[in-house]
Structures are given as structure tokens and as C-alpha cells.
Amino acid sequence: MRTHNRHVLMCTGPRCTEDGVLAEAMFAVLGEQIDARPELRVKRTRTHCMVACKAQAPVVVVYPEGVWYRCEDAAAIERVVVEHLEHGREVTDLIFHRLGSGDVLTEDAPDV
């Protein structure tokens, strides 16, 4: 296992996308994006279900920050990698939950 200072968990269960097919493909994109930046110290882990079905998209959680993202497509995954993991800026419009704060509502996000 590579040395890491952040852990990214991504749901690839059958509820985020139909039978988890798109979520599994997006997990591969997450790996490609992380591997393309060898300076990042990030461990990624696939999870089956994070019981956040109301997210209506695959869920990506970044620790130790405890930020939960709704990632509808590969572009959202890339934004999380570039903006949060690489540059240390949270992608606020994709956040729906935050450790210690609970659910976060944005103008574009449905109530969760």
C-alpha cells in the first residue's frame, strides 16, 4: 500500500447507478486521475453502499476532512481530484454532507 495522507472512499453499489455499472466505471476514472498525479498521497477504496441513496449519484468521501461529494459523472470526479486532492480546495457545489456538520444543502442539490 502506498503512503497516503488522504483516504477516498467511493460507493460502487447497485443503488447509485443502475446495477453499479456507471459507478464502477467512475471508480476506474478516479484511479486514473489519482495515478496521473504521483505526488498525491491518496488511497482509494471501493465501497458497496454508503447508505446515502438520496444522493442520487455515486458518493465520494474524502478523509480526514470528512467531506461527502455527489459525483454524477467523470467531470465531477476530476474536479474532486484536481480541486480538493491536488489543490486543497473543497468543491462546494458537489458537497452534500460534512463530518461533524451533517447534511449540507446547496442551491443545485436536492434535499437529502
Accessible surface in RSA format (square Angstrom, percent):
REM  Atomic radii and reference values for relative SASA: ProtOr
REM  Chains: A
REM  Algorithm: Lee & Richards
REM  Probe-radius: 1.40
REM  Slices: 20
REM RES _ NUM      All-atoms   Total-Side   Main-Chain    Non-polar    All polar
REM                ABS   REL    ABS   REL    ABS   REL    ABS   REL    ABS   REL
RES MET A   1   184.79  95.7  93.59  61.9  91.20 217.1 105.49  89.7  79.30 105.1
RES ARG A   2   109.53  46.0  90.98  46.4  18.56  44.2  45.87  62.7  63.66  38.6
RES THR A   3   110.25  78.4  96.30  97.6  13.95  33.2  67.60  90.8  42.65  64.5
RES HIS A   4    69.35  37.9  45.72  31.8  23.64  60.5  25.34  26.1  44.02  51.2
RES ASN A   5   105.02  72.4  85.15  82.3  19.88  47.9  43.61 105.0  61.41  59.4
RES ARG A   6    50.00  21.0  48.10  24.5   1.90   4.5   6.58   9.0  43.42  26.3
RES HIS A   7    58.25  31.8  57.69  40.1   0.55   1.4  37.19  38.3  21.05  24.5
RES VAL A   8     0.00   0.0   0.00   0.0   0.00   0.0   0.00   0.0   0.00   0.0
RES LEU A   9    38.91  21.7  38.91  27.8   0.00   0.0  38.91  27.3   0.00   0.0
RES MET A  10     0.00   0.0   0.00   0.0   0.00   0.0   0.00   0.0   0.00   0.0
RES CYS A  11     2.95   2.2   2.95   3.3   0.00   0.0   0.00   0.0   2.95   3.2
RES THR A  12    15.02  10.7   4.69   4.8  10.34  24.6   0.00   0.0  15.02  22.7
RES GLY A  13     1.21   1.5   0.00   N/A   1.21   1.5   1.21   3.3   0.00   0.0
RES PRO A  14    65.80  48.0  53.96  49.2  11.84  43.0  54.18  44.7  11.62  72.2
RES ARG A  15   168.57  70.8 136.31  69.5  32.26  76.8  40.07  54.8 128.49  77.9
RES CYS A  16    22.24  16.8   7.99   8.9  14.25  33.5   3.05   7.7  19.19  20.7
RES THR A  17    20.44  14.5  11.26  11.4   9.18  21.9  20.44  27.5   0.00   0.0
RES GLU A  18   151.87  87.2 132.30 100.1  19.57  46.6  57.00 110.2  94.88  77.5
RES ASP A  19   112.79  79.0  88.56  88.1  24.23  57.3  18.95  44.6  93.84  93.6
RES GLY A  20     3.89   4.8   0.00   N/A   3.89   4.8   2.64   7.2   1.25   2.8
RES VAL A  21   108.53  71.4 102.26  92.6   6.27  15.1 106.54  92.6   1.99   5.4
RES LEU A  22    92.30  51.4  89.08  63.7   3.22   8.1  91.18  64.0   1.12   3.0
RES ALA A  23     0.00   0.0   0.00   0.0   0.00   0.0   0.00   0.0   0.00   0.0
RES GLU A  24    69.60  40.0  67.46  51.0   2.14   5.1  46.74  90.4  22.86  18.7
RES ALA A  25    53.29  49.0  42.86  66.1  10.42  23.7  51.03  71.9   2.25   6.0
RES MET A  26     4.08   2.1   4.08   2.7   0.00   0.0   4.08   3.5   0.00   0.0
RES PHE A  27    11.23   5.6  11.23   7.0   0.00   0.0  11.23   6.8   0.00   0.0
RES ALA A  28    48.89  45.0  42.30  65.3   6.60  15.0  47.05  66.3   1.85   4.9
RES VAL A  29    36.73  24.2  36.73  33.3   0.00   0.0  36.73  31.9   0.00   0.0
RES LEU A  30     0.46   0.3   0.46   0.3   0.00   0.0   0.46   0.3   0.00   0.0
RES GLY A  31     2.89   3.6   0.00   N/A   2.89   3.6   2.89   7.9   0.00   0.0
RES GLU A  32   114.25  65.6 104.39  79.0   9.87  23.5  47.61  92.1  66.65  54.4
RES GLN A  33    36.55  20.4  35.81  26.2   0.74   1.8   0.85   1.8  35.70  27.1
RES ILE A  34     2.75   1.6   2.75   2.0   0.00   0.0   2.75   2.0   0.00   0.0
RES ASP A  35    87.11  61.0  67.32  67.0  19.79  46.8  28.96  68.2  58.15  58.0
RES ALA A  36    73.89  67.9  39.08  60.3  34.81  79.2  51.22  72.1  22.68  60.1
RES ARG A  37    38.53  16.2  37.79  19.3   0.74   1.8   9.70  13.3  28.83  17.5
RES PRO A  38   101.02  73.6  87.45  79.7  13.58  49.3  91.72  75.7   9.30  57.8
RES GLU A  39   107.05  61.5  82.31  62.3  24.75  58.9  69.75 134.9  37.30  30.5
RES LEU A  40    12.55   7.0  10.47   7.5   2.08   5.2  12.14   8.5   0.42   1.1
RES ARG A  41   117.91  49.5 113.89  58.1   4.02   9.6  17.06  23.3 100.85  61.1
RES VAL A  42     3.03   2.0   1.65   1.5   1.39   3.3   1.65   1.4   1.39   3.8
RES LYS A  43    65.54  32.0  64.25  39.4   1.30   3.1  22.63  20.4  42.91  45.7
RES ARG A  44    77.57  32.6  66.46  33.9  11.11  26.5  10.74  14.7  66.83  40.5
RES THR A  45    44.58  31.7  41.07  41.6   3.51   8.4  41.58  55.9   3.00   4.5
RES ARG A  46   123.58  51.9 104.12  53.1  19.46  46.3  34.02  46.5  89.56  54.3
RES THR A  47    32.42  23.1  26.55  26.9   5.87  14.0  32.42  43.5   0.00   0.0
RES HIS A  48   131.84  72.1 121.12  84.2  10.71  27.4  85.25  87.9  46.58  54.2
RES CYS A  49    45.46  34.4  22.64  25.3  22.81  53.6  14.96  37.9  30.49  32.9
RES MET A  50    31.85  16.5  12.81   8.5  19.04  45.3  15.76  13.4  16.10  21.3
RES VAL A  51   126.64  83.3 105.22  95.3  21.42  51.6 105.32  91.5  21.31  57.8
RES ALA A  52    21.77  20.0   8.04  12.4  13.72  31.2  18.27  25.7   3.50   9.3
RES CYS A  53    59.51  45.0  39.32  43.9  20.19  47.4  34.61  87.7  24.90  26.8
RES LYS A  54   142.71  69.6 137.86  84.6   4.85  11.6  87.68  78.9  55.03  58.6
RES ALA A  55     1.44   1.3   0.51   0.8   0.94   2.1   0.51   0.7   0.94   2.5
RES GLN A  56   125.55  70.2  94.09  68.8  31.46  74.9  39.53  84.1  86.02  65.2
RES ALA A  57     4.02   3.7   1.52   2.3   2.50   5.7   3.37   4.7   0.66   1.7
RES PRO A  58     1.70   1.2   1.70   1.6   0.00   0.0   1.70   1.4   0.00   0.0
RES VAL A  59     1.45   1.0   1.45   1.3   0.00   0.0   1.45   1.3   0.00   0.0
RES VAL A  60     0.11   0.1   0.11   0.1   0.00   0.0   0.11   0.1   0.00   0.0
RES VAL A  61     0.53   0.4   0.53   0.5   0.00   0.0   0.53   0.5   0.00   0.0
RES VAL A  62     0.00   0.0   0.00   0.0   0.00   0.0   0.00   0.0   0.00   0.0
RES TYR A  63    63.85  29.8  63.15  35.9   0.70   1.8  46.58  35.0  17.27  21.3
RES PRO A  64    97.94  71.4  77.33  70.5  20.61  74.9  81.35  67.2  16.58 103.1
RES GLU A  65    60.70  34.9  36.98  28.0  23.73  56.5  37.79  73.1  22.92  18.7
RES GLY A  66     0.00   0.0   0.00   N/A   0.00   0.0   0.00   0.0   0.00   0.0
RES VAL A  67     0.43   0.3   0.43   0.4   0.00   0.0   0.43   0.4   0.00   0.0
RES TRP A  68    46.30  18.6  46.30  22.4   0.00   0.0  44.57  23.8   1.73   2.8
RES TYR A  69     0.00   0.0   0.00   0.0   0.00   0.0   0.00   0.0   0.00   0.0
RES ARG A  70    14.44   6.1  13.72   7.0   0.73   1.7   9.93  13.6   4.51   2.7
RES CYS A  71     0.00   0.0   0.00   0.0   0.00   0.0   0.00   0.0   0.00   0.0
RES GLU A  72   113.28  65.0  99.74  75.5  13.54  32.2  29.12  56.3  84.16  68.7
RES ASP A  73    72.49  50.8  71.14  70.8   1.35   3.2  28.91  68.0  43.58  43.5
RES ALA A  74    46.93  43.1  41.70  64.4   5.22  11.9  42.01  59.2   4.92  13.0
RES ALA A  75    61.81  56.8  54.41  84.0   7.41  16.9  58.68  82.6   3.13   8.3
RES ALA A  76     7.75   7.1   5.84   9.0   1.92   4.4   7.17  10.1   0.58   1.5
RES ILE A  77     0.54   0.3   0.54   0.4   0.00   0.0   0.54   0.4   0.00   0.0
RES GLU A  78    77.58  44.5  77.58  58.7   0.00   0.0  10.50  20.3  67.08  54.8
RES ARG A  79    83.44  35.0  81.55  41.6   1.89   4.5  39.77  54.4  43.67  26.5
RES VAL A  80     0.69   0.5   0.69   0.6   0.00   0.0   0.69   0.6   0.00   0.0
RES VAL A  81     0.00   0.0   0.00   0.0   0.00   0.0   0.00   0.0   0.00   0.0
RES VAL A  82    39.95  26.3  39.95  36.2   0.00   0.0  39.95  34.7   0.00   0.0
RES GLU A  83    43.68  25.1  43.68  33.0   0.00   0.0  10.76  20.8  32.92  26.9
RES HIS A  84     2.66   1.5   2.66   1.9   0.00   0.0   0.59   0.6   2.07   2.4
RES LEU A  85     5.79   3.2   0.00   0.0   5.79  14.6   0.00   0.0   5.79  15.6
RES GLU A  86    65.97  37.9  39.95  30.2  26.01  61.9   7.70  14.9  58.27  47.6
RES HIS A  87    97.93  53.5  71.17  49.5  26.76  68.5  45.99  47.4  51.94  60.4
RES GLY A  88    50.23  61.9   0.00   N/A  50.23  61.9  16.63  45.6  33.60  75.2
RES ARG A  89   139.52  58.6 134.98  68.8   4.54  10.8  69.12  94.5  70.40  42.7
RES GLU A  90    62.28  35.8  44.38  33.6  17.90  42.6  17.82  34.5  44.46  36.3
RES VAL A  91     1.74   1.1   0.00   0.0   1.74   4.2   1.74   1.5   0.00   0.0
RES THR A  92    90.23  64.2  86.95  88.1   3.28   7.8  56.95  76.5  33.28  50.3
RES ASP A  93    64.93  45.5  52.89  52.6  12.04  28.5  29.33  69.0  35.60  35.5
RES LEU A  94    25.91  14.4  24.77  17.7   1.14   2.9  25.91  18.2   0.00   0.0
RES ILE A  95     0.89   0.5   0.80   0.6   0.10   0.2   0.80   0.6   0.10   0.3
RES PHE A  96     8.49   4.2   8.49   5.3   0.00   0.0   8.49   5.1   0.00   0.0
RES HIS A  97    46.93  25.6  46.93  32.6   0.00   0.0  26.89  27.7  20.04  23.3
RES ARG A  98    63.22  26.5  63.22  32.2   0.00   0.0  26.54  36.3  36.68  22.2
RES LEU A  99   102.89  57.3  88.43  63.3  14.47  36.4  88.80  62.4  14.09  37.9
RES GLY A 100    86.10 106.2   0.00   N/A  86.10 106.2  43.83 120.3  42.27  94.7
RES SER A 101    81.33  68.7  42.02  56.1  39.31  90.6  27.62  58.8  53.71  75.2
RES GLY A 102    25.62  31.6   0.00   N/A  25.62  31.6  22.17  60.8   3.45   7.7
RES ASP A 103    77.95  54.6  48.33  48.1  29.62  70.0  17.23  40.5  60.73  60.6
RES VAL A 104    39.88  26.2  35.87  32.5   4.01   9.7  39.40  34.2   0.48   1.3
RES LEU A 105   113.72  63.3  84.73  60.6  28.99  72.9  84.83  59.6  28.89  77.8
RES THR A 106    37.66  26.8  21.60  21.9  16.05  38.3  30.36  40.8   7.30  11.0
RES GLU A 107   183.45 105.3 140.64 106.4  42.81 101.9  64.04 123.9 119.41  97.5
RES ASP A 108   125.73  88.1  93.23  92.8  32.49  76.8  31.64  74.5  94.09  93.8
RES ALA A 109    16.48  15.2   2.05   3.2  14.43  32.8   5.34   7.5  11.14  29.5
RES PRO A 110    52.55  38.3  39.99  36.5  12.56  45.7  51.94  42.9   0.61   3.8
RES ASP A 111   117.61  82.4  97.31  96.9  20.31  48.0  33.76  79.5  83.85  83.6
RES VAL A 112    41.52  27.3   6.88   6.2  34.63  83.5  17.99  15.6  23.53  63.8
END  Absolute sums over single chains surface
CHAIN  1 A     6112.8       4856.2       1256.7       3232.1       2880.7
END  Absolute sums over all chains
TOTAL          6112.8       4856.2       1256.7       3232.1       2880.7
